């Protein structure tokens, strides 16, 4: 391997490490919600209110994050994001009062989206050649999943090692603080590595001979935004990601579905969901690889269709006599879900955008694509209120399958637009 290729792949590895380590600290409640409530002496409603606000900050931070990544060095934004998120973690580990915890979440919201999101996507887009887009974005999502799984395993080892069989409040406090320190330390170390080993945008561009012309591009101008928002492909890609991400949202309901609807015991459910979690690298890597071999739009359409079929199957399949079928179906669904997530951003290369507005484009597409974060909770509340506990699952999964099929149509239209432009 040449020195230039080694530099490129090492930088890519650091970006994957950054993407996989920044959000687990912010979403620590996923594995430790009850402990957090006890240690911080807050109610579930208080904790949920902070995450609701965080969701709004995320959605409205995507476009500004793009503008920031076009105005300033993406690598420096990345390092700053990790550093201040890690500092927020060190503050969080002091178990401050609720008012200060709200301030910590504000810090996390700003530095994990405004300065981070488009910057890390932009670096990946610049590092990958045109033929590597599917592979790189597939590895980004799959690799992020590996990092999250490994850190979660380490966190569990630390937490269980300190807590043991104790149920004492002080022991829970010590165990949780140790986990927070671990995640914070990883972020701080990664920020230093990013600062010293990831190159600035123009140097990254120089690694690829096909992109050297981009070095001559003028500086970012706000006047360029008009052309960006007139580009119909931006809205098409935003719609594709919206549908794909909405389908992926079913992941958050699968364990509840297996335990409440199917009647599987909690230990078996937990084991199944661990397997599903490890489908992230499988789906991401395979989806990315196939995307570069048979076409990125083709893989998206196959993945969305496959997920829709499985969602309909688990909705209409009678539980009685079929209990053993649901877990394999859920694992298969996991492969499709992560293949969707691992490849929809690879379509970014088909927008054929100048590097000087690439970050802003990522922000605009993200604003559209991740709207399910604030739309689906209320939608699901409506479904469960209308159809009841059991009917709510079926209504939600079938609704998600329909969104997936709409996504297939959008991907098909997107591919036709691209082919037409290429011929022209």
N, C-alpha and C positions, 0 to 999 in steps of 0.2 A: 504494500500500500504506500502510495506517495505521501510526502509530508503534507501537501495541500489537502488531500482526501482525509488524512488523519485529523487535521485541524477542523475540517468541516464536520466530520462525524463526532468528534469530541464536543464541539460546540452544540451540536444537535442533542447529544446525550445530556448536557447540562440544562438545556431548555426543557427537555422531557422531565428531568429531575425537579426543576423549578415548578413545572405544571403539576406534577404529582404530589408535591409537598406543601404547596401554599394553601389549598382548600381544606385538607383534613383537619387542620387546627381550627379553622373557622366553623366547620361543621362537626365539631367534636361531639355534639349532642347525638349524632347517629349511633354511637356505641356507648355513650356515657350520660345520657340525658338525666336519668334518675339520680345519679351521683352528683351531677352538676347542680340539680335543683336542691339537693340536700346540703352540699358544701357551700353553695352561694346563698342559701336560704331565700330562694325566689320561687314564685309560683310558675306553673306551666304556662299560664296565660302571659306572664311577663316575658318568659323565654320566647314564646311564639311571636309576641309582638316585635321583638328585636329582629327575628328572622324575616318577618313580613316587611319591615322597613328595609332590611338588607336586600331583599328581593327587588324592591323598587329602586334602591340605589344602583343595583346591578344593571337593571334594564335601562335606566336613563344614563348610565355611565358608559355604555358601549360606544356611542358616537363620539363623545369627548375623548375617550381613550384612543380612538383612531386618529383624531386630530393631533393629540399629544405625541403619538408614535411617529407621525409624519413631521412634526415640528422639532422633535428632539431625538437624541440617540436612543434606539429601541433597547440596546443592551444596557444602557445606564438606567433607563426606566425600569427594566426588569430587576436589576440589582437593588435599586431603591425600594421597589415594591416588596421584595423578599425581606430586606433589612427591616423596614418599618412594620411589616406584618409580624416578623419575629420579635421585634421590640414590644409590639402589642401583646404578644404571647407571654413575654416575661412579666409584663404588667398584670395580665390576666392571672398568672400563677401566684400573685400576691393575694388573691381572693379579695379584691376590693368590694366596696358596696355597689348596689344596683346602679346608682347614677354613674359611677365610674365604668362599670361594665358596659353601659350604653355608649360611653365615649370610646371604649375599646372597639366596640362593634363598628362605630363610625370610622375609626382608623382603618380597621380591616376592610370595610366596604370600599373606602377610597383607594387603598393601595392594592387591593386584589382585583379591581376592575379598571378604574380610571387610568392608573399608570401601568397595569400589568397585561390586561387581556389582549388588546390589539398588538402590543409590543411583542409578546411571545409568539403570536400567530404570524406576525410579519417576519420575524427572524426565521421561522421555519419555512415560510414561503420563499424567502430570499436564499436560504441555504440549498433548497431542493432545485434540481434542474427540472425542465418541463416534463421529462420522462420519469422523474422521481416523485412527482406531486402526490400520487396515490399512496405510494409506499411510505413517504415521510409523514403524511397526515395520519395514515393508519398506525404507524409506529408511535406517533405522538399520543394518540388516544390509548392504544394498547399499552405503551410504555408507561403512561401516566397511571393506568390501572395497576400495573406491576408495582410501581413505586408506592401507590396508595395501599395495596395489599400487604407489601412488605413492612411498611411503616405501621399499619394497623396490627400486624402480627407482633412487631416489636413492642408496640404500645400495650397490647394485651399481656405480653410476657412481663413487662415492667409492672403493670397494674396488678396482675394476679400475684406476682412475686412479692410485692409490698403488702398487699391486702391479705393474702392467704385466705384463711377461713374466717377472718374477723369481720364483724358487722359493726364495729365501733366507728363513730363519726370521725374521730381523729385519724384513724387508719385510712378511711376512705379519702379524707382530705389529703393526706400525705401521698397516697397512690395517684390521685388525680393530678396533684401538683407535679409529680414526677413525670407523668405522661405529657403534660403541657410543656414542661421544660425540654423534654426530648424533641417534640415537634418544633419548638422555638429554636433550639440549637441547630437542627437540620436546616431551617430557613436561613439562619444567620451565616452558617458555613457555606451554603449554596450561593448566597448573595455575594460573598467574597470571591468564590470561584467564577461566578458570572462576570464580575467586575474585571477580573484579571485575565480570563481565558476566552471570553466571547468578544468578537471584534465588532466595531461600529458598522453601521449599515453599508457604507461604501466599500469597506474592506471585505465584508461578506459578499457583496456583489462581485468583487474582483476575483473571488474564488471560482466563478463560473464565467468562462470566456463568452458565452452567449449573452451574458448580462452586462458586459463591460460598457456597452453603449449607455446603460442607465446611469453610469457615473457622470455623464455629461448633462443629466437632467437638471433643470433649474430647481431652485428651492421651492418648497411648498408655498402655494398661494391660495388664499381663501376663494379666489375667483374660480379655481378648479372644481369647487364643490358643485357648481351649477351643472357642469358636464357629468359629474358623477351621478347626481340624482335624476338626470335625464336618461340614464342607462337602464333599460328595462331588464337587463340580465341581473342587475343588483337586486331588483325586487323579486325576480324569479328565484334566485339563489336564496334570498331571505325566506321566501315561501317554502322552498324545499326543506330548509333547515327547520322552519317552524313545524312542518308536518312530521319530519323525522324526529325532532326533539319531543313533540307531543306524544308520538308513539313510544319513545324511550321512557317517558314519564310513568308508563305502566309498571316499570321496574319497582317503583316505590310502594306498590300495592301488592306485589306478588307474595311476600311472606304472610301478610295479613290474609290474603286470599287462600293460601294453602292451609293456614291454621283454622280460620273461621269457617270458610266455605267448604273446603275439602275434608277438614277434620283431622289433619295430620298433626302428630305431636310436636311440641315446640323444638325439641332437640333435632328431630329429622328435618324440620323446616329450616332451622339454622344451618344445618349441614348442606341442604340444597342451595341456600342462598350464598354460602361460601363458594360452592361450585360455580354458581352463576357469576359471582364476582370475578372468578378466574377466567370466565369466558370473555372478559374485556380484552386481554391481550390476544386471545385466540381469534375473536371476531375482528379486532382491529388489525392485526397482522395479516390474516388471511384476506380480509376485505381490501386492505391496501395493496397487497401483492396482486390479487386478481384484478383490481382496478387498473393497474398499469399493464396487465396482460390482455384483458378482454374489454376494457373500457370502464371508466369511472362511473359514467351514467348507467351503464348496464348493471354494474354491481349494486348501485343504489336502488334501481328498480327491482332487482331480484330480492334484495334484503327487505325492502319495504313490503313487497308482496308476500314474502315468507313470513314476516312478522304478523301481517294482517291475517293470513291463513291460520297461524297458530293461535292468535287471539280469538278468532271466531270459534276455533276448535275447543278451546278451554271454556268458552262461554256456553256452547250448546251441548257439550259432552256431559251425560248424566254422571253424577258422582257415585251413586250406588253401583258397585261392581267394577268401577273403573279407577279406584283410588290410586292404583299403581301407575297409571298412565300420566297423571298430572305432573309429577316431578320431572320425568324425561322431557315432557312438552315444555315445561318452564325453562329447563336448561337449553333446549333447542331455541326457544324464544330469546334467551340471553345471547346466543351466538348472533342471531339476526339483529338484535338491538344494538350490539356493540359493533357489528359490521356497518350499520347505518351511521352511528356516531363516528366511526373510524374513517369514513370515506366522504361524508357530505362536505367537509371543508376542502377536500382535494379538488372540488369543482371550482374553487376560487381561481385557479390558474386559467380557466376558460373565459374569465372576464377580460383578460388581456389588458390589464390596467398598468399604467405607469407606476413605477416604484414610489414616486413622490406623493401619490394619493392612496397607496395600498392600505396603509393603516386606517385611514378614514373609511375606506370601502369596507374593511373588516368590521369596523364599528357600526356602520349603517346596516350591514347584513345581520350582525349580531342583535341589533335592536329589534329587528323584525323576527329573527329566528328564535330568540329566547323569550318572547312574549308569553309562551305557555307557563313560565314561572309565576306570573301574576294572574293569568286567566284560568288555569286549570283548577286551582284550589276551590274557587267559588263555583266553577262548573261541576266539580265532583260533589260538592256539598248539595247542589241542586239535584243531581242524579240520585244520591243516596236518600235525600228527603222525599223524592218523587217515587222511587221504586223500592225503597226499603233496603235493609242490610244485604240480603241475598241478591235481589234484583239489581241493586246498585252496581255490584261487580260485573254482571253480565252487560248492563247498559254501558258501563264505562269501557269495558274491553271492546265491545262492538263499535262504540263511537270512535275509539282509537283506531280500530281496524279501518273504518271509513276514512279517517284522516290519513292513514297510511296509503290507501288507494288514491286519494287526492294527490298525495305526494308523488306517486308513480306518474300520474298525469303531468304534474309540473316538471318532473325530471325529463319526461318524454318531450315536452314542449321546449324545455331548455336545450336538450340535445339537438332538436331541429333548428333552433335559432343559431346555435354554434356552427352546425354543419352549413347552414345557409351563408353565414358570415365568412366561413373558411373558403367556400366556393367563390364568393365575391372577391 
